[in-house]
């Protein structure tokens, strides 16, 4: 039998391939077959029916705990975003004393600090991207004035900003891991999928970066 994927004779995509996260929530649904399955268990006797009932209770407990884990992961991202906004705000004020910094930068940072506890995954991603844009603007300002790099407080703030950026990336990976677990479990038939369908659960959207950030990643940095 031939290999389904043959690396020795590949179909080459010369232009490359850019992947994107599809923003679509898929509901967990079951048909009459799942209902019939449960009926058969009770027909076979009280013991199989009770066992499956306890399995569904455990499945519900699993989803409840998983949702709390997702909330904790999201809260961790928010905490790091809040810290990063504070660091950027401090850095912007230091720069404003040294150079004529764009006033909108300070205004935007203050706005993100007051409203960065997003109520949805999409809003959290958008705020994160905007904070990243502000960070890039500040970096550009520092690069345009090389002498500022010698300023101890500014250098320390930029170092903290880089550290928090890495922490946010790690927190988003952890969040995406939990989202992957959720998306997998709601389709695990029979127990978990039946419980998920009964509660109207859907897949969740993992973190995805903006198109602007993707374009920047293709640029020349050195």
HELIX and SHEET records of a PDB file:
HELIX    1   1 UNK A   32  UNK A   44  1                                  13    
HELIX    2   2 UNK A   46  UNK A   98  1                                  53    
HELIX    3   3 UNK A  103  UNK A  114  1                                  12    
HELIX    4   4 UNK A  121  UNK A  144  1                                  24    
HELIX    5   5 UNK A  146  UNK A  150  5                                   5    
HELIX    6   6 UNK A  152  UNK A  185  1                                  34    
HELIX    7   7 UNK A  191  UNK A  199  1                                   9    
HELIX    8   8 UNK A  211  UNK A  217  1                                   7    
END                                                                             
